[in-house]
Amino acid sequence: TLTWCDLYGVPRPPALVRLADARRYALRLLLTPEVPWVDDGTREFAARRWWHFRRIRDELERRGVPYTC
């Protein structure tokens, strides 16, 4: 959710940052955007899929959060 703020170009709300810092998961999966894009009326930013993937990966690495890709 934090990286969606970046995608939309809006500041990250401090409460959202605190929630992200507090969450712990047994496993995080980071999936590459290799499946074909389907405009189903709810999806956005078709041209920025790889940018968003890299942004999420960089955020996880910056925070020292383990993930599987």
CHARMM internal coordinates of N, CA and C (Angstrom, degrees):
IC EDIT
DIST 1 N 1 CA 1.4474
DIST 1 CA 1 C 1.5237
ANGL 1 N 1 CA 1 C 110.28
DIST 1 C 2 N 1.3198
ANGL 1 CA 1 C 2 N 116.78
DIHE 1 N 1 CA 1 C 2 N -35.94
DIST 2 N 2 CA 1.4627
ANGL 1 C 2 N 2 CA 118.73
DIHE 1 CA 1 C 2 N 2 CA 177.60
DIST 2 CA 2 C 1.5151
ANGL 2 N 2 CA 2 C 111.57
DIHE 1 C 2 N 2 CA 2 C -58.00
DIST 2 C 3 N 1.3140
ANGL 2 CA 2 C 3 N 116.96
DIHE 2 N 2 CA 2 C 3 N -42.01
DIST 3 N 3 CA 1.4559
ANGL 2 C 3 N 3 CA 119.19
DIHE 2 CA 2 C 3 N 3 CA -176.68
DIST 3 CA 3 C 1.5235
ANGL 3 N 3 CA 3 C 111.94
DIHE 2 C 3 N 3 CA 3 C -72.73
DIST 3 C 4 N 1.3195
ANGL 3 CA 3 C 4 N 117.84
DIHE 3 N 3 CA 3 C 4 N -20.17
DIST 4 N 4 CA 1.4613
ANGL 3 C 4 N 4 CA 119.05
DIHE 3 CA 3 C 4 N 4 CA 173.69
DIST 4 CA 4 C 1.5214
ANGL 4 N 4 CA 4 C 109.97
DIHE 3 C 4 N 4 CA 4 C -68.10
DIST 4 C 5 N 1.3022
ANGL 4 CA 4 C 5 N 118.32
DIHE 4 N 4 CA 4 C 5 N -33.61
DIST 5 N 5 CA 1.4661
ANGL 4 C 5 N 5 CA 120.39
DIHE 4 CA 4 C 5 N 5 CA 173.25
DIST 5 CA 5 C 1.5254
ANGL 5 N 5 CA 5 C 109.35
DIHE 4 C 5 N 5 CA 5 C -58.34
DIST 5 C 6 N 1.3213
ANGL 5 CA 5 C 6 N 116.32
DIHE 5 N 5 CA 5 C 6 N -44.44
DIST 6 N 6 CA 1.4613
ANGL 5 C 6 N 6 CA 120.69
DIHE 5 CA 5 C 6 N 6 CA 178.52
DIST 6 CA 6 C 1.5243
ANGL 6 N 6 CA 6 C 110.59
DIHE 5 C 6 N 6 CA 6 C -62.46
DIST 6 C 7 N 1.3106
ANGL 6 CA 6 C 7 N 116.62
DIHE 6 N 6 CA 6 C 7 N -42.23
DIST 7 N 7 CA 1.4614
ANGL 6 C 7 N 7 CA 121.86
DIHE 6 CA 6 C 7 N 7 CA -178.88
DIST 7 CA 7 C 1.5248
ANGL 7 N 7 CA 7 C 111.01
DIHE 6 C 7 N 7 CA 7 C -61.91
DIST 7 C 8 N 1.3307
ANGL 7 CA 7 C 8 N 116.41
DIHE 7 N 7 CA 7 C 8 N -40.15
DIST 8 N 8 CA 1.4588
ANGL 7 C 8 N 8 CA 120.98
DIHE 7 CA 7 C 8 N 8 CA 179.32
DIST 8 CA 8 C 1.5296
ANGL 8 N 8 CA 8 C 112.78
DIHE 7 C 8 N 8 CA 8 C -84.72
DIST 8 C 9 N 1.3381
ANGL 8 CA 8 C 9 N 116.53
DIHE 8 N 8 CA 8 C 9 N -8.28
DIST 9 N 9 CA 1.4568
ANGL 8 C 9 N 9 CA 119.68
DIHE 8 CA 8 C 9 N 9 CA 178.80
DIST 9 CA 9 C 1.5147
ANGL 9 N 9 CA 9 C 113.90
DIHE 8 C 9 N 9 CA 9 C 73.10
DIST 9 C 10 N 1.3317
ANGL 9 CA 9 C 10 N 116.25
DIHE 9 N 9 CA 9 C 10 N 33.34
DIST 10 N 10 CA 1.4674
ANGL 9 C 10 N 10 CA 120.41
DIHE 9 CA 9 C 10 N 10 CA 178.42
DIST 10 CA 10 C 1.5285
ANGL 10 N 10 CA 10 C 109.05
DIHE 9 C 10 N 10 CA 10 C -116.15
DIST 10 C 11 N 1.3321
ANGL 10 CA 10 C 11 N 117.74
DIHE 10 N 10 CA 10 C 11 N 152.46
DIST 11 N 11 CA 1.4665
ANGL 10 C 11 N 11 CA 120.08
DIHE 10 CA 10 C 11 N 11 CA 178.41
DIST 11 CA 11 C 1.5247
ANGL 11 N 11 CA 11 C 111.82
DIHE 10 C 11 N 11 CA 11 C -62.02
DIST 11 C 12 N 1.3090
ANGL 11 CA 11 C 12 N 114.93
DIHE 11 N 11 CA 11 C 12 N 148.27
DIST 12 N 12 CA 1.4626
ANGL 11 C 12 N 12 CA 120.62
DIHE 11 CA 11 C 12 N 12 CA 176.18
DIST 12 CA 12 C 1.5185
ANGL 12 N 12 CA 12 C 109.46
DIHE 11 C 12 N 12 CA 12 C -77.75
DIST 12 C 13 N 1.3305
ANGL 12 CA 12 C 13 N 118.39
DIHE 12 N 12 CA 12 C 13 N 120.50
DIST 13 N 13 CA 1.4654
ANGL 12 C 13 N 13 CA 119.61
DIHE 12 CA 12 C 13 N 13 CA 178.10
DIST 13 CA 13 C 1.5340
ANGL 13 N 13 CA 13 C 110.31
DIHE 12 C 13 N 13 CA 13 C -63.41
DIST 13 C 14 N 1.3374
ANGL 13 CA 13 C 14 N 117.78
DIHE 13 N 13 CA 13 C 14 N 134.50
DIST 14 N 14 CA 1.4671
ANGL 13 C 14 N 14 CA 120.51
DIHE 13 CA 13 C 14 N 14 CA -179.61
DIST 14 CA 14 C 1.5313
ANGL 14 N 14 CA 14 C 113.14
DIHE 13 C 14 N 14 CA 14 C -54.54
DIST 14 C 15 N 1.3229
ANGL 14 CA 14 C 15 N 118.08
DIHE 14 N 14 CA 14 C 15 N -37.02
DIST 15 N 15 CA 1.4668
ANGL 14 C 15 N 15 CA 120.34
DIHE 14 CA 14 C 15 N 15 CA 179.55
DIST 15 CA 15 C 1.5294
ANGL 15 N 15 CA 15 C 110.31
DIHE 14 C 15 N 15 CA 15 C -64.24
DIST 15 C 16 N 1.3149
ANGL 15 CA 15 C 16 N 117.33
DIHE 15 N 15 CA 15 C 16 N -36.39
DIST 16 N 16 CA 1.4536
ANGL 15 C 16 N 16 CA 121.30
DIHE 15 CA 15 C 16 N 16 CA 178.66
DIST 16 CA 16 C 1.5238
ANGL 16 N 16 CA 16 C 111.21
DIHE 15 C 16 N 16 CA 16 C -68.24
DIST 16 C 17 N 1.3088
ANGL 16 CA 16 C 17 N 116.40
DIHE 16 N 16 CA 16 C 17 N -39.32
DIST 17 N 17 CA 1.4667
ANGL 16 C 17 N 17 CA 120.85
DIHE 16 CA 16 C 17 N 17 CA 177.07
DIST 17 CA 17 C 1.5267
ANGL 17 N 17 CA 17 C 109.92
DIHE 16 C 17 N 17 CA 17 C -63.02
DIST 17 C 18 N 1.3268
ANGL 17 CA 17 C 18 N 117.07
DIHE 17 N 17 CA 17 C 18 N -43.41
DIST 18 N 18 CA 1.4766
ANGL 17 C 18 N 18 CA 120.71
DIHE 17 CA 17 C 18 N 18 CA 178.68
DIST 18 CA 18 C 1.5259
ANGL 18 N 18 CA 18 C 110.76
DIHE 17 C 18 N 18 CA 18 C -61.54
DIST 18 C 19 N 1.3213
ANGL 18 CA 18 C 19 N 116.83
DIHE 18 N 18 CA 18 C 19 N -42.27
DIST 19 N 19 CA 1.4652
ANGL 18 C 19 N 19 CA 120.16
DIHE 18 CA 18 C 19 N 19 CA 178.28
DIST 19 CA 19 C 1.5308
ANGL 19 N 19 CA 19 C 111.01
DIHE 18 C 19 N 19 CA 19 C -62.62
DIST 19 C 20 N 1.3115
ANGL 19 CA 19 C 20 N 116.65
DIHE 19 N 19 CA 19 C 20 N -43.59
DIST 20 N 20 CA 1.4653
ANGL 19 C 20 N 20 CA 120.47
DIHE 19 CA 19 C 20 N 20 CA 179.26
DIST 20 CA 20 C 1.5254
ANGL 20 N 20 CA 20 C 110.66
DIHE 19 C 20 N 20 CA 20 C -62.69
DIST 20 C 21 N 1.3065
ANGL 20 CA 20 C 21 N 116.96
DIHE 20 N 20 CA 20 C 21 N -39.17
DIST 21 N 21 CA 1.4672
ANGL 20 C 21 N 21 CA 120.87
DIHE 20 CA 20 C 21 N 21 CA 178.85
DIST 21 CA 21 C 1.5241
ANGL 21 N 21 CA 21 C 111.99
DIHE 20 C 21 N 21 CA 21 C -66.41
DIST 21 C 22 N 1.3177
ANGL 21 CA 21 C 22 N 116.76
DIHE 21 N 21 CA 21 C 22 N -32.07
DIST 22 N 22 CA 1.4621
ANGL 21 C 22 N 22 CA 120.94
DIHE 21 CA 21 C 22 N 22 CA -174.58
DIST 22 CA 22 C 1.5290
ANGL 22 N 22 CA 22 C 113.42
DIHE 21 C 22 N 22 CA 22 C -85.42
DIST 22 C 23 N 1.3316
ANGL 22 CA 22 C 23 N 117.71
DIHE 22 N 22 CA 22 C 23 N -20.94
DIST 23 N 23 CA 1.4673
ANGL 22 C 23 N 23 CA 120.34
DIHE 22 CA 22 C 23 N 23 CA -175.25
DIST 23 CA 23 C 1.5188
ANGL 23 N 23 CA 23 C 111.49
DIHE 22 C 23 N 23 CA 23 C -74.42
DIST 23 C 24 N 1.3205
ANGL 23 CA 23 C 24 N 116.02
DIHE 23 N 23 CA 23 C 24 N 136.06
DIST 24 N 24 CA 1.4623
ANGL 23 C 24 N 24 CA 122.64
DIHE 23 CA 23 C 24 N 24 CA 176.42
DIST 24 CA 24 C 1.5217
ANGL 24 N 24 CA 24 C 107.70
DIHE 23 C 24 N 24 CA 24 C -129.79
DIST 24 C 25 N 1.3100
ANGL 24 CA 24 C 25 N 115.45
DIHE 24 N 24 CA 24 C 25 N 133.86
DIST 25 N 25 CA 1.4562
ANGL 24 C 25 N 25 CA 120.91
DIHE 24 CA 24 C 25 N 25 CA 179.94
DIST 25 CA 25 C 1.5207
ANGL 25 N 25 CA 25 C 108.66
DIHE 24 C 25 N 25 CA 25 C -128.69
DIST 25 C 26 N 1.3162
ANGL 25 CA 25 C 26 N 116.31
DIHE 25 N 25 CA 25 C 26 N 150.96
DIST 26 N 26 CA 1.4610
ANGL 25 C 26 N 26 CA 120.92
DIHE 25 CA 25 C 26 N 26 CA 177.70
DIST 26 CA 26 C 1.5226
ANGL 26 N 26 CA 26 C 111.20
DIHE 25 C 26 N 26 CA 26 C -71.41
DIST 26 C 27 N 1.3197
ANGL 26 CA 26 C 27 N 117.02
DIHE 26 N 26 CA 26 C 27 N -29.44
DIST 27 N 27 CA 1.4606
ANGL 26 C 27 N 27 CA 121.01
DIHE 26 CA 26 C 27 N 27 CA -177.45
DIST 27 CA 27 C 1.5173
ANGL 27 N 27 CA 27 C 109.51
DIHE 26 C 27 N 27 CA 27 C -151.47
DIST 27 C 28 N 1.3207
ANGL 27 CA 27 C 28 N 115.55
DIHE 27 N 27 CA 27 C 28 N 135.14
DIST 28 N 28 CA 1.4674
ANGL 27 C 28 N 28 CA 121.50
DIHE 27 CA 27 C 28 N 28 CA 172.90
DIST 28 CA 28 C 1.5096
ANGL 28 N 28 CA 28 C 107.71
DIHE 27 C 28 N 28 CA 28 C -120.03
DIST 28 C 29 N 1.3149
ANGL 28 CA 28 C 29 N 116.41
DIHE 28 N 28 CA 28 C 29 N 127.59
DIST 29 N 29 CA 1.4527
ANGL 28 C 29 N 29 CA 122.09
DIHE 28 CA 28 C 29 N 29 CA 176.84
DIST 29 CA 29 C 1.5197
ANGL 29 N 29 CA 29 C 108.67
DIHE 28 C 29 N 29 CA 29 C -108.06
DIST 29 C 30 N 1.3110
ANGL 29 CA 29 C 30 N 116.83
DIHE 29 N 29 CA 29 C 30 N 128.13
DIST 30 N 30 CA 1.4514
ANGL 29 C 30 N 30 CA 122.14
DIHE 29 CA 29 C 30 N 30 CA 176.46
DIST 30 CA 30 C 1.5231
ANGL 30 N 30 CA 30 C 106.93
DIHE 29 C 30 N 30 CA 30 C -112.67
DIST 30 C 31 N 1.3046
ANGL 30 CA 30 C 31 N 115.52
DIHE 30 N 30 CA 30 C 31 N 110.59
DIST 31 N 31 CA 1.4582
ANGL 30 C 31 N 31 CA 120.74
DIHE 30 CA 30 C 31 N 31 CA -174.92
DIST 31 CA 31 C 1.5170
ANGL 31 N 31 CA 31 C 110.70
DIHE 30 C 31 N 31 CA 31 C -97.88
DIST 31 C 32 N 1.3255
ANGL 31 CA 31 C 32 N 115.87
DIHE 31 N 31 CA 31 C 32 N 136.51
DIST 32 N 32 CA 1.4611
ANGL 31 C 32 N 32 CA 120.22
DIHE 31 CA 31 C 32 N 32 CA 178.36
DIST 32 CA 32 C 1.5300
ANGL 32 N 32 CA 32 C 109.49
DIHE 31 C 32 N 32 CA 32 C -77.01
DIST 32 C 33 N 1.3223
ANGL 32 CA 32 C 33 N 116.75
DIHE 32 N 32 CA 32 C 33 N 149.28
DIST 33 N 33 CA 1.4718
ANGL 32 C 33 N 33 CA 120.35
DIHE 32 CA 32 C 33 N 33 CA -178.04
DIST 33 CA 33 C 1.5277
ANGL 33 N 33 CA 33 C 112.16
DIHE 32 C 33 N 33 CA 33 C -84.91
DIST 33 C 34 N 1.3154
ANGL 33 CA 33 C 34 N 115.85
DIHE 33 N 33 CA 33 C 34 N 60.89
DIST 34 N 34 CA 1.4603
ANGL 33 C 34 N 34 CA 120.37
DIHE 33 CA 33 C 34 N 34 CA -176.51
DIST 34 CA 34 C 1.5238
ANGL 34 N 34 CA 34 C 113.70
DIHE 33 C 34 N 34 CA 34 C -94.22
DIST 34 C 35 N 1.3094
ANGL 34 CA 34 C 35 N 117.98
DIHE 34 N 34 CA 34 C 35 N -15.51
DIST 35 N 35 CA 1.4612
ANGL 34 C 35 N 35 CA 119.26
DIHE 34 CA 34 C 35 N 35 CA 178.15
DIST 35 CA 35 C 1.5296
ANGL 35 N 35 CA 35 C 108.49
DIHE 34 C 35 N 35 CA 35 C -73.50
DIST 35 C 36 N 1.3074
ANGL 35 CA 35 C 36 N 117.62
DIHE 35 N 35 CA 35 C 36 N 150.69
DIST 36 N 36 CA 1.4682
ANGL 35 C 36 N 36 CA 119.53
DIHE 35 CA 35 C 36 N 36 CA -179.31
DIST 36 CA 36 C 1.5288
ANGL 36 N 36 CA 36 C 112.11
DIHE 35 C 36 N 36 CA 36 C -59.73
DIST 36 C 37 N 1.3164
ANGL 36 CA 36 C 37 N 115.05
DIHE 36 N 36 CA 36 C 37 N 144.57
DIST 37 N 37 CA 1.4559
ANGL 36 C 37 N 37 CA 121.81
DIHE 36 CA 36 C 37 N 37 CA 177.87
DIST 37 CA 37 C 1.5268
ANGL 37 N 37 CA 37 C 109.00
DIHE 36 C 37 N 37 CA 37 C -71.53
DIST 37 C 38 N 1.3166
ANGL 37 CA 37 C 38 N 116.84
DIHE 37 N 37 CA 37 C 38 N 133.82
DIST 38 N 38 CA 1.4591
ANGL 37 C 38 N 38 CA 122.38
DIHE 37 CA 37 C 38 N 38 CA 175.91
DIST 38 CA 38 C 1.5214
ANGL 38 N 38 CA 38 C 107.36
DIHE 37 C 38 N 38 CA 38 C -126.96
DIST 38 C 39 N 1.3069
ANGL 38 CA 38 C 39 N 116.35
DIHE 38 N 38 CA 38 C 39 N 118.43
DIST 39 N 39 CA 1.4563
ANGL 38 C 39 N 39 CA 120.54
DIHE 38 CA 38 C 39 N 39 CA 178.13
DIST 39 CA 39 C 1.5271
ANGL 39 N 39 CA 39 C 107.95
DIHE 38 C 39 N 39 CA 39 C -82.43
DIST 39 C 40 N 1.3224
ANGL 39 CA 39 C 40 N 115.01
DIHE 39 N 39 CA 39 C 40 N 98.96
DIST 40 N 40 CA 1.4653
ANGL 39 C 40 N 40 CA 120.03
DIHE 39 CA 39 C 40 N 40 CA -177.81
DIST 40 CA 40 C 1.5237
ANGL 40 N 40 CA 40 C 112.45
DIHE 39 C 40 N 40 CA 40 C -100.56
DIST 40 C 41 N 1.3207
ANGL 40 CA 40 C 41 N 116.19
DIHE 40 N 40 CA 40 C 41 N 11.44
DIST 41 N 41 CA 1.4559
ANGL 40 C 41 N 41 CA 120.60
DIHE 40 CA 40 C 41 N 41 CA 179.62
DIST 41 CA 41 C 1.5143
ANGL 41 N 41 CA 41 C 114.28
DIHE 40 C 41 N 41 CA 41 C 89.34
DIST 41 C 42 N 1.3307
ANGL 41 CA 41 C 42 N 117.69
DIHE 41 N 41 CA 41 C 42 N -10.26
DIST 42 N 42 CA 1.4635
ANGL 41 C 42 N 42 CA 120.66
DIHE 41 CA 41 C 42 N 42 CA 178.96
DIST 42 CA 42 C 1.5236
ANGL 42 N 42 CA 42 C 112.44
DIHE 41 C 42 N 42 CA 42 C -116.22
DIST 42 C 43 N 1.2993
ANGL 42 CA 42 C 43 N 117.65
DIHE 42 N 42 CA 42 C 43 N -19.38
DIST 43 N 43 CA 1.4666
ANGL 42 C 43 N 43 CA 121.44
DIHE 42 CA 42 C 43 N 43 CA -176.67
DIST 43 CA 43 C 1.5190
ANGL 43 N 43 CA 43 C 110.49
DIHE 42 C 43 N 43 CA 43 C -84.60
DIST 43 C 44 N 1.3170
ANGL 43 CA 43 C 44 N 114.45
DIHE 43 N 43 CA 43 C 44 N 152.16
DIST 44 N 44 CA 1.4599
ANGL 43 C 44 N 44 CA 120.38
DIHE 43 CA 43 C 44 N 44 CA -179.27
DIST 44 CA 44 C 1.5229
ANGL 44 N 44 CA 44 C 109.59
DIHE 43 C 44 N 44 CA 44 C -136.36
DIST 44 C 45 N 1.3125
ANGL 44 CA 44 C 45 N 115.27
DIHE 44 N 44 CA 44 C 45 N 165.35
DIST 45 N 45 CA 1.4587
ANGL 44 C 45 N 45 CA 123.45
DIHE 44 CA 44 C 45 N 45 CA 170.66
DIST 45 CA 45 C 1.5327
ANGL 45 N 45 CA 45 C 113.96
DIHE 44 C 45 N 45 CA 45 C 62.18
DIST 45 C 46 N 1.3046
ANGL 45 CA 45 C 46 N 116.83
DIHE 45 N 45 CA 45 C 46 N 49.73
DIST 46 N 46 CA 1.4687
ANGL 45 C 46 N 46 CA 120.53
DIHE 45 CA 45 C 46 N 46 CA 179.56
DIST 46 CA 46 C 1.5237
ANGL 46 N 46 CA 46 C 111.68
DIHE 45 C 46 N 46 CA 46 C -54.85
DIST 46 C 47 N 1.3045
ANGL 46 CA 46 C 47 N 116.98
DIHE 46 N 46 CA 46 C 47 N -39.37
DIST 47 N 47 CA 1.4687
ANGL 46 C 47 N 47 CA 121.13
DIHE 46 CA 46 C 47 N 47 CA -176.38
DIST 47 CA 47 C 1.5232
ANGL 47 N 47 CA 47 C 113.03
DIHE 46 C 47 N 47 CA 47 C -77.98
DIST 47 C 48 N 1.3037
ANGL 47 CA 47 C 48 N 117.70
DIHE 47 N 47 CA 47 C 48 N -8.73
DIST 48 N 48 CA 1.4716
ANGL 47 C 48 N 48 CA 120.00
DIHE 47 CA 47 C 48 N 48 CA -176.59
DIST 48 CA 48 C 1.5148
ANGL 48 N 48 CA 48 C 112.82
DIHE 47 C 48 N 48 CA 48 C -111.82
DIST 48 C 49 N 1.3024
ANGL 48 CA 48 C 49 N 118.92
DIHE 48 N 48 CA 48 C 49 N 17.04
DIST 49 N 49 CA 1.4655
ANGL 48 C 49 N 49 CA 121.88
DIHE 48 CA 48 C 49 N 49 CA -176.66
DIST 49 CA 49 C 1.5245
ANGL 49 N 49 CA 49 C 111.68
DIHE 48 C 49 N 49 CA 49 C -60.68
DIST 49 C 50 N 1.3187
ANGL 49 CA 49 C 50 N 117.89
DIHE 49 N 49 CA 49 C 50 N -48.07
DIST 50 N 50 CA 1.4699
ANGL 49 C 50 N 50 CA 120.23
DIHE 49 CA 49 C 50 N 50 CA -179.43
DIST 50 CA 50 C 1.5225
ANGL 50 N 50 CA 50 C 110.65
DIHE 49 C 50 N 50 CA 50 C -69.06
DIST 50 C 51 N 1.3314
ANGL 50 CA 50 C 51 N 117.03
DIHE 50 N 50 CA 50 C 51 N -35.95
DIST 51 N 51 CA 1.4637
ANGL 50 C 51 N 51 CA 119.60
DIHE 50 CA 50 C 51 N 51 CA 176.60
DIST 51 CA 51 C 1.5389
ANGL 51 N 51 CA 51 C 109.22
DIHE 50 C 51 N 51 CA 51 C -59.60
DIST 51 C 52 N 1.3315
ANGL 51 CA 51 C 52 N 116.58
DIHE 51 N 51 CA 51 C 52 N -45.76
DIST 52 N 52 CA 1.4584
ANGL 51 C 52 N 52 CA 120.24
DIHE 51 CA 51 C 52 N 52 CA -178.30
DIST 52 CA 52 C 1.5276
ANGL 52 N 52 CA 52 C 111.21
DIHE 51 C 52 N 52 CA 52 C -66.74
DIST 52 C 53 N 1.3193
ANGL 52 CA 52 C 53 N 117.21
DIHE 52 N 52 CA 52 C 53 N -40.02
DIST 53 N 53 CA 1.4634
ANGL 52 C 53 N 53 CA 120.54
DIHE 52 CA 52 C 53 N 53 CA 175.47
DIST 53 CA 53 C 1.5278
ANGL 53 N 53 CA 53 C 110.51
DIHE 52 C 53 N 53 CA 53 C -56.66
DIST 53 C 54 N 1.3371
ANGL 53 CA 53 C 54 N 117.20
DIHE 53 N 53 CA 53 C 54 N -49.73
DIST 54 N 54 CA 1.4759
ANGL 53 C 54 N 54 CA 120.78
DIHE 53 CA 53 C 54 N 54 CA -179.92
DIST 54 CA 54 C 1.5262
ANGL 54 N 54 CA 54 C 111.34
DIHE 53 C 54 N 54 CA 54 C -63.80
DIST 54 C 55 N 1.3228
ANGL 54 CA 54 C 55 N 116.71
DIHE 54 N 54 CA 54 C 55 N -36.42
DIST 55 N 55 CA 1.4699
ANGL 54 C 55 N 55 CA 120.88
DIHE 54 CA 54 C 55 N 55 CA 179.35
DIST 55 CA 55 C 1.5251
ANGL 55 N 55 CA 55 C 110.06
DIHE 54 C 55 N 55 CA 55 C -64.44
DIST 55 C 56 N 1.3252
ANGL 55 CA 55 C 56 N 117.61
DIHE 55 N 55 CA 55 C 56 N -43.78
DIST 56 N 56 CA 1.4680
ANGL 55 C 56 N 56 CA 121.24
DIHE 55 CA 55 C 56 N 56 CA 177.48
DIST 56 CA 56 C 1.5235
ANGL 56 N 56 CA 56 C 109.94
DIHE 55 C 56 N 56 CA 56 C -63.10
DIST 56 C 57 N 1.3358
ANGL 56 CA 56 C 57 N 116.88
DIHE 56 N 56 CA 56 C 57 N -47.35
DIST 57 N 57 CA 1.4735
ANGL 56 C 57 N 57 CA 120.90
DIHE 56 CA 56 C 57 N 57 CA 179.28
DIST 57 CA 57 C 1.5225
ANGL 57 N 57 CA 57 C 110.91
DIHE 56 C 57 N 57 CA 57 C -57.71
DIST 57 C 58 N 1.3297
ANGL 57 CA 57 C 58 N 116.58
DIHE 57 N 57 CA 57 C 58 N -46.48
DIST 58 N 58 CA 1.4658
ANGL 57 C 58 N 58 CA 120.41
DIHE 57 CA 57 C 58 N 58 CA 179.98
DIST 58 CA 58 C 1.5309
ANGL 58 N 58 CA 58 C 111.72
DIHE 57 C 58 N 58 CA 58 C -62.89
DIST 58 C 59 N 1.3195
ANGL 58 CA 58 C 59 N 116.45
DIHE 58 N 58 CA 58 C 59 N -38.72
DIST 59 N 59 CA 1.4738
ANGL 58 C 59 N 59 CA 120.64
DIHE 58 CA 58 C 59 N 59 CA 178.48
DIST 59 CA 59 C 1.5255
ANGL 59 N 59 CA 59 C 110.57
DIHE 58 C 59 N 59 CA 59 C -64.48
DIST 59 C 60 N 1.3189
ANGL 59 CA 59 C 60 N 117.03
DIHE 59 N 59 CA 59 C 60 N -44.70
DIST 60 N 60 CA 1.4658
ANGL 59 C 60 N 60 CA 120.14
DIHE 59 CA 59 C 60 N 60 CA 178.17
DIST 60 CA 60 C 1.5243
ANGL 60 N 60 CA 60 C 110.87
DIHE 59 C 60 N 60 CA 60 C -61.58
DIST 60 C 61 N 1.3118
ANGL 60 CA 60 C 61 N 116.97
DIHE 60 N 60 CA 60 C 61 N -44.62
DIST 61 N 61 CA 1.4538
ANGL 60 C 61 N 61 CA 120.81
DIHE 60 CA 60 C 61 N 61 CA -179.29
DIST 61 CA 61 C 1.5295
ANGL 61 N 61 CA 61 C 110.97
DIHE 60 C 61 N 61 CA 61 C -66.97
DIST 61 C 62 N 1.3241
ANGL 61 CA 61 C 62 N 117.73
DIHE 61 N 61 CA 61 C 62 N -40.84
DIST 62 N 62 CA 1.4704
ANGL 61 C 62 N 62 CA 120.68
DIHE 61 CA 61 C 62 N 62 CA 178.89
DIST 62 CA 62 C 1.5281
ANGL 62 N 62 CA 62 C 111.02
DIHE 61 C 62 N 62 CA 62 C -61.58
DIST 62 C 63 N 1.3201
ANGL 62 CA 62 C 63 N 116.38
DIHE 62 N 62 CA 62 C 63 N -36.66
DIST 63 N 63 CA 1.4612
ANGL 62 C 63 N 63 CA 121.16
DIHE 62 CA 62 C 63 N 63 CA -179.81
DIST 63 CA 63 C 1.5253
ANGL 63 N 63 CA 63 C 113.08
DIHE 62 C 63 N 63 CA 63 C -84.65
DIST 63 C 64 N 1.3385
ANGL 63 CA 63 C 64 N 116.79
DIHE 63 N 63 CA 63 C 64 N -4.57
DIST 64 N 64 CA 1.4613
ANGL 63 C 64 N 64 CA 120.22
DIHE 63 CA 63 C 64 N 64 CA -179.44
DIST 64 CA 64 C 1.5231
ANGL 64 N 64 CA 64 C 112.32
DIHE 63 C 64 N 64 CA 64 C 70.01
DIST 64 C 65 N 1.3195
ANGL 64 CA 64 C 65 N 116.27
DIHE 64 N 64 CA 64 C 65 N 30.64
DIST 65 N 65 CA 1.4659
ANGL 64 C 65 N 65 CA 121.62
DIHE 64 CA 64 C 65 N 65 CA -177.56
DIST 65 CA 65 C 1.5303
ANGL 65 N 65 CA 65 C 108.53
DIHE 64 C 65 N 65 CA 65 C -93.62
DIST 65 C 66 N 1.3182
ANGL 65 CA 65 C 66 N 118.35
DIHE 65 N 65 CA 65 C 66 N 122.68
DIST 66 N 66 CA 1.4576
ANGL 65 C 66 N 66 CA 119.75
DIHE 65 CA 65 C 66 N 66 CA 177.96
DIST 66 CA 66 C 1.5329
ANGL 66 N 66 CA 66 C 111.41
DIHE 65 C 66 N 66 CA 66 C -70.74
DIST 66 C 67 N 1.3221
ANGL 66 CA 66 C 67 N 115.17
DIHE 66 N 66 CA 66 C 67 N 145.39
DIST 67 N 67 CA 1.4593
ANGL 66 C 67 N 67 CA 120.84
DIHE 66 CA 66 C 67 N 67 CA 178.70
DIST 67 CA 67 C 1.5252
ANGL 67 N 67 CA 67 C 109.41
DIHE 66 C 67 N 67 CA 67 C -151.52
DIST 67 C 68 N 1.2991
ANGL 67 CA 67 C 68 N 115.60
DIHE 67 N 67 CA 67 C 68 N 163.02
DIST 68 N 68 CA 1.4564
ANGL 67 C 68 N 68 CA 122.94
DIHE 67 CA 67 C 68 N 68 CA 175.72
DIST 68 CA 68 C 1.5176
ANGL 68 N 68 CA 68 C 107.76
DIHE 67 C 68 N 68 CA 68 C -116.46
DIST 68 C 69 N 1.3287
ANGL 68 CA 68 C 69 N 114.77
DIHE 68 N 68 CA 68 C 69 N 134.90
DIST 69 N 69 CA 1.4636
ANGL 68 C 69 N 69 CA 119.72
DIHE 68 CA 68 C 69 N 69 CA -177.59
DIST 69 CA 69 C 1.5080
ANGL 69 N 69 CA 69 C 109.65
DIHE 68 C 69 N 69 CA 69 C -115.53
END
COOR INIT
IC SEED 1 N 1 CA 1 C
IC BUILD
